Amino acid sequence: MLEWLESLSLAVWLRDSVSIWAYPTVLTLHTMGLSVLVGASALLDLRLLGVSRSIPLSAFRWVSTAVAIGLTVNLITGGMLFIKDPLTWGKSIPFLVKMSLVVISAATVLPMRRYVSSGEAGGSARLLAVTSLVAWSAAVTAGRLLAYL
């Protein structure tokens, strides 16, 4: 399966092209999607932890849209980055750790959305916010460290 992915024309283009529209653009879009995704998530996390309590939770309804856009961009570009070198990433423990952290982080999004809708944040909302902040931070760090492993 990994060999097949590596042989796809899109994978070959991403890996071998010197065009700015290949790997550099995909990596830039991945970084931009990550910025929107993690930035919007962090704003909501901090509000759930009590920062700027004077701002009602309902003012954070836009976060779900921003997170959905960032996550969609990152699923597409992340898939493209993966197929560029699937034999390496598919067997890489650090990559699998990063992806596990991304799954944990993304799993906090829907439950937190309920707190925004209800306008109330209890103790479990704070636990979700801490989990989200720690997991996103660790996922971003792990992703960055992949360039050196």
C-alpha positions as MATLAB code, in Angstrom:
seq = 'MLEWLESLSLAVWLRDSVSIWAYPTVLTLHTMGLSVLVGASALLDLRLLGVSRSIPLSAFRWVSTAVAIGLTVNLITGGMLFIKDPLTWGKSIPFLVKMSLVVISAATVLPMRRYVSSGEAGGSARLLAVTSLVAWSAAVTAGRLLAYL';
ca = [
       0.000    0.000    0.000;
       2.755    2.453    0.949;
       4.670    1.588   -2.238;
       1.537    2.251   -4.282;
       1.036    5.648   -2.621;
       4.647    6.551   -3.312;
       4.209    5.715   -7.007;
       1.183    7.989   -7.543;
       1.837   10.791  -10.015;
       0.903   13.376   -7.360;
       3.494   11.897   -4.986;
       6.169   11.912   -7.696;
       5.335   15.521   -8.581;
       5.511   16.624   -4.921;
       8.770   14.765   -4.363;
      10.631   15.555   -7.579;
       9.271   18.835   -8.927;
      11.347   21.988   -8.592;
       8.189   24.060   -9.073;
       7.184   26.407   -6.269;
       3.643   25.034   -6.746;
       4.705   21.586   -5.553;
       6.127   20.853   -2.098;
       6.779   24.492   -1.010;
       3.180   25.537   -1.624;
       1.685   22.458    0.022;
       3.926   22.932    3.069;
       2.996   26.637    3.264;
      -0.732   25.840    3.067;
      -0.273   23.171    5.751;
       1.401   25.712    8.018;
      -1.319   28.305    7.386;
      -4.086   25.772    8.066;
      -2.320   24.768   11.268;
      -2.089   28.397   12.361;
      -5.831   28.906   11.910;
      -6.713   25.570   13.516;
      -4.462   25.801   16.563;
      -4.826   29.574   16.988;
      -8.627   29.501   17.032;
      -8.613   26.446   19.278;
      -6.209   28.097   21.713;
      -8.399   31.211   21.954;
     -11.386   29.110   22.971;
      -9.254   27.002   25.317;
      -7.994   30.094   27.104;
     -11.536   31.487   27.424;
     -12.726   28.170   28.884;
      -9.862   28.378   31.366;
     -11.125   31.752   32.553;
      -9.177   34.291   30.498;
     -11.394   37.262   29.561;
     -14.457   36.007   31.430;
     -16.215   39.249   30.533;
     -16.528   37.958   26.961;
     -19.497   35.598   26.719;
     -18.847   32.098   25.397;
     -21.417   32.742   22.690;
     -18.950   35.218   21.144;
     -16.749   32.219   20.318;
     -19.211   30.524   17.957;
     -16.966   31.483   15.028;
     -14.248   29.196   16.399;
     -16.008   26.061   15.110;
     -15.941   27.396   11.551;
     -12.288   28.431   11.775;
     -11.309   25.069   13.261;
     -13.262   23.208   10.560;
     -11.541   25.208    7.802;
      -8.094   24.739    9.342;
      -8.687   21.032    9.899;
      -9.915   20.536    6.326;
      -6.885   22.347    4.883;
      -4.582   20.285    7.074;
      -6.231   16.960    6.233;
      -5.775   17.656    2.520;
      -2.261   19.091    2.702;
      -1.181   16.598    5.367;
      -2.296   13.747    3.126;
      -0.298   15.269    0.281;
       2.777   15.628    2.486;
       2.370   12.019    3.624;
       2.189   10.560    0.111;
       5.341   12.453   -0.823;
       7.278    9.949    1.300;
       4.903    7.293    2.682;
       7.563    4.611    3.158;
       9.340    6.874    5.642;
       6.310    8.361    7.424;
       4.227    5.181    7.494;
       6.884    3.420    9.590;
       8.014    6.375   11.685;
       7.176    6.140   15.401;
       7.590    9.930   15.894;
       5.138   10.529   13.021;
       2.641    8.105   14.552;
       3.014    9.891   17.905;
       2.317   13.210   16.170;
      -0.769   11.796   14.464;
      -2.024   10.362   17.773;
      -1.667   13.813   19.332;
      -3.592   15.348   16.419;
      -6.421   12.826   16.909;
      -6.550   13.571   20.661;
      -6.573   17.308   19.932;
      -9.277   17.061   17.288;
     -11.392   14.898   19.610;
     -11.705   17.833   22.022;
     -13.290   20.110   19.400;
     -16.863   18.783   19.342;
     -17.340   18.531   23.105;
     -16.048   22.090   23.532;
     -18.514   23.276   20.913;
     -21.329   22.205   23.238;
     -20.002   24.483   25.969;
     -19.988   27.407   23.555;
     -23.573   26.625   22.525;
     -24.799   26.317   26.109;
     -22.831   29.345   27.283;
     -21.628   27.541   30.398;
     -18.198   26.106   31.135;
     -17.781   23.790   34.097;
     -14.884   21.724   35.370;
     -15.004   19.270   32.495;
     -14.737   22.182   30.041;
     -11.536   23.258   31.758;
     -10.161   19.726   31.566;
     -10.950   19.628   27.837;
      -9.300   23.024   27.372;
      -6.106   21.905   29.130;
      -6.106   18.661   27.124;
      -6.558   20.620   23.903;
      -3.788   23.131   24.689;
      -1.311   20.453   25.738;
      -2.124   18.067   22.880;
      -2.048   20.767   20.161;
       1.219   22.149   21.540;
       2.742   18.674   21.622;
       1.445   17.861   18.108;
       2.909   21.066   16.664;
       6.220   20.430   18.423;
       6.302   16.806   17.280;
       5.520   17.881   13.716;
       8.314   20.410   13.733;
      10.780   17.891   15.170;
      10.001   15.443   12.342;
      12.211   17.565   10.076;
      15.192   16.616   12.252;
      14.493   12.903   12.747;
];
